């Protein structure tokens, strides 16, 4: 698949309906990974939190939600519309997260991903390594429990 001509732009509360549409399209409800609109809305106004949008023209095709506390940044959510996956958008959002986090003073980047999620390959290719596992972290709609992998990457001078 070819890479789309996407641009990464800052997002905010006004973009929440579009963000939720991307999340609904990209996260399989079986695994319980998606957040609710109220969870996102409650986090967005907090200090150190930022939302990045991947736009193809006027359409939002992906997003990332991140935060930084002191010198540690966390990628809370990253999603790309199902039909647009495999075209470099997730990688662009991940690179933007790292750049924005470093600009805010991060020395370490963290994220969690469901064990078995294909996005784990993207994170591994970007230099993230396994730092831990949260057993039964995600609760699926069928009552099934799924582990979360905690990944970490050191950034900054010398990395």
Helices and strands as residue ranges (DSSP letters): E 7-11, G 13-15, H 16-26, G 29-31, H 37-44, E 49-56, E 59-69, E 72-80, G 82-84, H 89-103, E 108-114, H 119-125, E 129-139, E 145-154
